[in-house]
Amino acid sequence: MTRPRITNATRFALWRWITLFGIALTALLGPCVMEDQGWASSTPELNIKMTGQFVPGMESYDRIIAQLMHDHDVPGAAVAVVRHGRLVYARGFGMADRENGVPVQPDSIFRIASISKPITAVAVLKLVEEGRLELDVRVFRDLLRGIEPPPVVDDRMNEITVRDLLRHSGGFDRKLSGDPMFKQKKISETIDKPTPLDCVDIISHMKRQRLDFSPGERYAYSNFGYCTLGRVIEQVSGMSYEDHIRREILAPAGAKQMRVADSFVKGRLENEVKYYDYPWAEKRESLDPNVWTHVPRPYTGMLSPMDAHGGWASSAIDLLRFVAAVDGRDNDDIVSDETIELMTARPHYREGKRVWYGLGWLVRDLGRGRSNWWHAGSLPGTTSLVVRAANGSSWAVVMNSRPKNRKLGRALDRGMWKAFRRVTQWPRHDLFSQFR
């Protein structure tokens, strides 16, 4: 029997009716948001599963994040986007726990690494705004005199101010002398104290060292400087660093799920993801003296002294709640316009430059009083990014792995801007109320 021949005209008619049916179905379901029923894959060939709500018109985020995860072998991620104060996109990608088949949810908790620094900076600036602290007070001479051993070896350390530490100009250059926050084993031998160490232990060690340059002279990114700022907050507030941040900064911002993360598997927070080193990475010796086996790097105990500069854990959604509380866009900010201007001001040693580190944020000058602010984070098992753009949008991405080649951070920044530019019509809904 001869098969009927399908002509081009027949194919066109069939395609036309399928298209019309799709348009009618979309109109019937509603123009704003459709909720996924369980799993949905943005690109089936990549097999990256997603949770949360599918948002018509924002498929560029689905595709680009899935491709980045595939290219860099990232198990899980969460992404959130705010447009003019409304949470318009919040999705989970991939796996929070591969071994137990647990998917990432839009509000899953991730370590955020160095995005902890803007949080610490806002807390310091709020104390300044309240008249409880001065930016130019000398930290080691006037505030932290009780930390042993006195006195400092390098007299220049007594000249370091709160402002210097906020903008990474305190005199510590990890490219020259290394990063003390990642030298717990060596420092523990020097100060004769077992690991895991805390930030006060690191400060005690650093008072025995010489500075790499004179305070206020130039920029050099310093985790140790922000570790020290955490102790300044404790000294001035009379509270633990975490308690003060949660009560005075995060609670007013509505970011109530944020916590300082634990270094070890046994201390995982509720709804916190599991962290993965890059494939074939060697395990390392644990800093927990009760653990005799080697463990994956994300769980060695490296976070023990890292509350103020790299220790916070958050959902992408709560990160944007924090940003919305300090972005200078409305009257609901938890700090004044003058404080926000101070936070993003250009330091004297970056005069004439378009990019600088302010007080807790990287800033790009776009001219006419407009600027983008951002911060990234990176640790074994963690990649994170938060952006407050001048165009009325903000976004946050958190991931539970870091590739060996460290190229993901830059690719992620480019990818999120690319996804933004491909949105032709922004949703009018606000998803904030759906997440506690």
N, C-alpha and C positions, 0 to 999 in steps of 0.2 A: 504494500500500500504506500502510495506517495505521500510524504509529509507536506502539510500546507506550508506554503512559503510566507514568511513574515516580512512584509515590505517596510521600507523606511517610514512611509506614512503611518503604518500601523504602530511602529515603535514610537514615533513622535506623539501620536494620540495617547498611547499608554503612558508615556512619561508625563504628558500634560495632565491627565486625570490623577496620577499619583501625586503630582505637585499640588494640585488644587485640593486634594483630600488632606494633604499635610498641613496646608494653610488653614483649612477649616478646622482641623483637629486642634491646632495651636490656639486658634481663637476661642474654641470651646473650653479648653483647659485654662485659659487666662493668660494675660500678657506679661505677668511679672515673674512668678516663681513657680517651678514645679519641684516637688520633693521626690528625691530618689527613694525607691522602694528597695532597701537593702543596698546591694552593690550596683555601681554603674561605672563603666570604663570609658575614659575620655578618648582613648585611642586603643581599640582592641588589640592591635598588633603589638603594643607595648605591654599589655596586661597589667597596667597600673590601675588599681581599683580606687574608687572614690566614695566618700560618705558626705553627707550634708545635702544642701539643696542645689539643684541645677539651675543656673540663672541664664536664661536666653540673652544672647548678646555679649556674654562674657566667656564664651568658649575658648577664647585665646588663652586665658589663664589655665584652663583645664589642659589644653594641649601642651603649652610651653612648660608647665611644671612637670607634667608626666614625662616629657622628653628629657628634661634635665635630670630627673631621677633615674631614668633609664640609662642615660649617657654616663652618669657618675656613680651608678650602683648604690643609690640611696634607698633604704628600705621604706622610710616613712616621712611624711611632711604634713604640715598644716599651713594654710594660707588664708589671710583675711585682708579685705580691702574696704576702706571707708571713703565715701565721696560726700563732701559737704556735710559732714557730721553724721551721716547714716552708714551703718554697716550694710554694704550691698552684696558682699561676697564672703563666704566662710565655708571652706571645704577641707576635709581630711583626705590624704592620699596615702595609699600603700599600707604598710604594716607597722603598728606600734610594738608588736611582739611577734616576730616571725615564728618562733618555736611553738607558740600556743595559738597561732592563727588569729590574733587580736588586731582588728583594723584601727588605724588612726581615725579619730573623730575630729570634727572641726574645733572642739574645745579641749582636745588632749593637751596634757602638760608636757613641756619640753624644757630642758636646760637652755638658757639663752646666752650663756657665756658673757662676752663683753658688752652686750646691751644692758647689762647691770650698771654700767657706768653712768648713762644718763639718769637712771633712777637715783643713784647716789648723789649725782650733781644737783638734781632738783631738790633733794632733801637738804643739802648744804645751803643752797641758795634761799630756801624757805626760812632756814634759821637766820640767815643774814637779813632777809626781809623783815623778820620779826624782831630784829635788834639783839638777838642772842649770840651772834657771832659776827666777826669782821673778816672780810676777804683778805686783808693784808696783815692779819695776826700771824705771828711766827709759830709754826706748828710744834716743832720739837723744843723750842726754847720756852714757849709760854703755855702750850696746851697739853703736851704729852710728856711732861717732865718726869712723871712717875715710872716710865718704862725703863727697866734696867737694860744695859748698864750705862749709868751716867759717868762722865759726859760723853759727847760724841767725839769721834776721832778727827773728823774733818769739820773745822769751825764753820765752814760754809753751810753745813746742814742746819745750823741754828738760824739761818736767814731764810729758809724755805717758808713760804706763806701758803695759806689755804688756796689763794688764787693760782699760785704756781702748780700745786698738785692738781687742781681742777683742769688746767689746760696743758698738762704734761710738760711743764717747764721747770720741774723741781731739781733737775741735775742728775737724774738716773737715766742712763742710756743702755738698754739691754743689748744693743748691737755691739757695744764696747765691753761691758762687764757681765753680760748675761742677765737673765730674768730670775730674780731670787724666788719668785712664786712657784717656780718649777724645779727648785733645788732642795727639796725637803730632806732628802737623804744626806746630802753634804752638810747642810746647815745643822741638822740634828746632831751630827758628830762634832761640829764646831761649838755648839752651845750645850752639848752633853744632855740632850733631852730626846726621848724616843719619839718616833713618828706615830700618828700624824701630828703635824705641828699646827698652830693657829697663827693668825696674823700678828699677834703681839710677839710671838717667837721670832717671826721674820723681821719685825722692826728691831728687836733686840740685836739680832745679827747685823742688820744694816747700819746700826749706829757705830759699828766697829769698822765700817768700810769708808773709803773715800768716794766723793762724788765724781761723776764723769765730766761735769761742766758746772759753771756757776749758776745758781738759781735765777730764773727769769731770763736767761740769755737766749734760749732757743727751745724748740719743740723736740721731744723725744718720747714716744709712746711708753707709758710706764704703768704696768699693772700694780706695781708696788705702791705708787703714789695714791691710787684709789683704794687699795687695801688700808692705807694710813688714814684716808678720809673717813672710812667707816669707823675708825677709832675716835676721830674728831667728833663725829655725830654722837657716839656713845658718851664722850666726855661732856659735851654741851647739853645733851638731852637728859642724861641720867638714866637712860634706858638702853637695853640691848639694841644693836644696830637693826636687826630684823623687826623687832617689835615697834621701834620708832618709825621705820619706813612703812610698815603695814598700817599703822594707826594714822600717821600724819600725811602720808602721800597716797598710798594705794587705796585705802578705804574711801577717802573723799573722791578719788577718781573712779570708783566703782570696780576696781581691779582686785577683787577680794579673794581670788583663787591663787594669787601669786605667793610663792614661798621661796626661801633659800633651800636649794636642793641638797640632798645628802650625797656623800662621796661614794657610798657603797650600795650594792644591790639590795641589801637588807633594809635600807632606809628609803626606798622608792616611795614617792608620794602617791596618794590616791589619784588615779587617772593619769599617772605619769608613764611615758613611753619607756621602752628599753633602748639602750644606746649600743651602737655597733661600730667597731673600728672598721677600717677599710679591709677588703678581702685579703687574706693571707698575712695579715699583720701579726707580728709576734706578740705573745702575752708578756706582761711585765711583772716584776716583783711587787707585791702589795705593800702599802705603807701601814696596813693594819698588822701589828705584831702577832696577832692571833691567827693570821692566815699564812700558811706555809707554802701554798701553791701559787704559781703564777696566774695572773688574771688578765682579762682584757683591759686595755689602757683606760677606757672610760670609767672603770671601777677600781682603779689602784688606790684611790684616796686623795687624788690631786686636788679635789675641791675643798679640802679641809680648811685652808686659810683664805678661801676665795669668795667670801660673801659680797663685799662691797664692789669688787671689780669684775667678778665673773661667776658668781654663785647662784644667781636667781633662776627660778624655773617659772614658766608662764605658758599660757595658751597664746596663740597669735591674736585672739580676740581681746584678751586682757591687756596685751601689749598696746593695742590700739586704743583701749580705754585710757591707759596711762598717757599716750601721746595726745589724745583729745583733751586731756586736762591741762596740758602745758603748751598747746600749739599756737596760742595767740589769736585764735580765730573767733572767739566769742567771749561772753562775759562769765562763762562757767569755769574758766581756768582757775587752778588752785594757787597760782602765783600771779603777781601783778604784771602789767605790760612792761613796766620798767625792769623787772627781773628777767623777763623773757628777752628783752633787748640786750641786757647784760650777758645773758646766757649765750647769745649768738654773736656777740661783738667780736670784731677782728682784733687779735693781739698785735702789739706794736711790731713784733718781729716778722709779721706777715703783711706788712704795709704794701699795698699795691697788688696783692695776690687775690685771686678769685676764690680760692679754697683754703680753709683753715680749720683748726680745731678750736672751738670756742670753750665754753665751760660745760663739758659733758657731751657735746655734739660736734660732728663734722658738719661744716657749713659751706655751701656753694653760693656765691653772690651772683644773682641773675640780673642785677641792675634795677633801678627804679624802686628800691626798697624791698625787692622780692628775693627770696632765697629758699633753697632746699636744705633740709637738715637730714642727717641719717647716722646710723651706727650699725656696724656688723659685729658678729660674734663668731668665734671659732675655737673649738677644743676637740680633742679626740672624742668622736661620737656626737659632735654637735656642729651645726652650721646654722646661723641665724642672721636675719636682716630686718631692720625697721627703717622706714622712710617717711618723713613728713615733707610732702612736695608743695611747692608754691602754688600749684594749680588747684588747690582745694581737696586734694586726695592724700591719703596715707595708706601704707600697706605694711604688713608684717609676714615674714616667712620663717618657720622653724622646722629644722630637719634633725633626724636622729643618727646622722653619720657625717663624717668628714673624709673626703677622698685623700689618698696619699699625695696626689700632685697639687693639692690646695687650689685648683683652678675653679672650683665650684662657686666660691664667693663672688667673683667678678662675673661669671656667667649668669648667676642668679640675679644680680643687679641689672645686667643688660636685659635679661629675659623678662623681668617684671616691668621694666619701662616699655619693652616691646609689646607685652600683653596689654598694657594701659593704652598705648597708641592705637591698638586695633579695636578698641571698644568705640562703636559709633553712636550708641544711644545708652545712657546710663539708667539703670533701674531706679524706681522711685520708692522702693520699699526700704525698711530698716529692720535688720535681723538682730540687732542688739538684744531686744526683749526675749528672744528665743534662748539665750544662753545666760545662765546664772552669773 
